[in-house]
């Protein structure tokens, strides 16, 4: 029987350690790498915070408008700050209520974008020549160059106008295209008014209206019952009406065409028979009981009423554009405060 041989034991050789100086150098390199990464990370965090809290805010939206045709406009903080500054400087305000005024400006900017997008569909345009003339006229008035002139034909050179324009742009901190667009929108709004002015007829159906304005539904119902019991309309108007302009006249509003009283009151007045008293009805300004004493199928409209009619028509058109669009607002008091600090 043969004898089994035991396997020879494997020999292990101890790994050679690097010299001490090399180990210390490696540790130093690692420490520097960690330190460098920490600095890069810190700078990155600082940069991210700075961008997010300063530079990034300029690009954040304050409002988005989605029009009925599917197009969309975004108003950025950058645009809002520029326009807020323009409104403040143009109105020569030294101070304003930061809890209300910036929100009013945002609302007006939204209306301006609706006008910019929708008014050209009515065939209304502003030509480059009209825009230049409007800007030049404003600059001349602003500089008061013609304030004391006796000759109405005094002209100013293009160089003078260019210098005035550049000074104004520097003051409001806008580019020529930014300011030009703002003026363009203003002119479109003015032409929209002219559009509705042209649609007001010289004559229209009118009614002679007497009204009693009350604050509450209970007061209106009580007044109506007293009228039904035979009390005099004019006497009750003098006693109860909250409309200071008409109560002394016994509630007599005179002859009124459509478009003056408002949608609800117009509907009641023009469908009410002569001599009849309406049931109480509510409007945005209060409760009313009215009486119609006369009617005319066609009567000349006074100029004061024409202005109200076209003004109401323009406002109604703008409300319709708002209703047809989707408007999202992101402005809050923190963003307002941030913007106000940067218009100085």
Buried (B, 14 or more C-beta within 10 A) or exposed (E): EEEEEEEEEEEEEEEEEEEEEEEEEEEEEEEEEEEEEEEEEEEEEEEEEEEEEEEEBBEBBBBBBBBEEEEEBBBBBBBBBBBBBBBBBEEEEEEBEEEEBBBEBBBBBBBBBBBBBBBEEEEBEBEEEBBBEBBBEBBBEEBEBBEEEEEEEEEBEEEBBEBBBEEBBEEBBBEEEBBBBBBBBBBBBEBBBEBBBEEBEEEBEBBBBBBBBBEEEEBBBBBBEBBEEEEEBBEBBBEBBBBEEBBEBBBBBEBBBBBBBBEEBBEBBBEBEEEEBBEBBEBEEBBBBBBBEEBBEEBBBEEEBBEBBBBBBBEEBBEEBBEEBEBEBBBEEEBBEBBBEBBE
